[in-house]
Amino acid sequence: MKALIILLIVVSISRLSAQINCEIGLGNATGFKRYQPYYQPVKVALSEGFDFFVQPCYRIKNLSFGVRFEYVNGNGFPFPGSSNFIKVNSFSINVRYFLLSGKRINPFLGLGLGTYLFKFSTDSVNRASGTSFGFYPLIGANLGRFCLSAKWNIASDSEQNLDLRNGNNTSNFNLIINPSYLSVTLSFFVDKKLFSGI
């Protein structure tokens, strides 16, 4: 009886591991919020940046469940008279539904929910950091071991109180930062099949 239980556990783990992979991707992130810089409170959003993510996934038939860790580093828009940068670290969970089964090119639709931790810095203000919550629709296609996808990140505003430096003078103002962005990425799947021939 013990041998049968152990055999069932081994088979279950083996079947589970066969459905697990890790997706690693690179791409471009473009902000879609466009604010006017001359109104109070000042609003800032991501302009364009570099996107990198790692996502462990578990596949069950036409459904895939993922935990996504993503990093975006880009320019802020707008903030006149200074160079500014926005960095976004996000943690999210998502589900994808594949439209075809057993095909090498397999399109999918997905939806995710997550937390966005951002840092904003510029020449004329102190650094600001905060947290936003949001979601994203996801569309793409698996191309064998590769995946091409687009993700529309819709995050909430975060209000910060900052000091603006102008020479020896310092003034206080409110700054609203929105880390929403559209990302287009190309990724690669890593699983045990990749190393089976080594």
Buried (B, 14 or more C-beta within 10 A) or exposed (E): EEEEEEEEEEEEEEEEEEBEBBBEBEBBBBBEBEBEEEEEBBBBBBBEBEBBBBBBBBBEEEEBBBBBBBBBBBBBBBBEEEEBBBBBBBEBEBBBEBEEEEEEEBBBEBEBEBEBBBBBBBEBBEEBEBEBEBBBBBBBBBEEBEBBBBBBBBBEBBEBEBEBBEEEEEEEEEBBBBBBBBBBBBBEBBBEEEEEEE
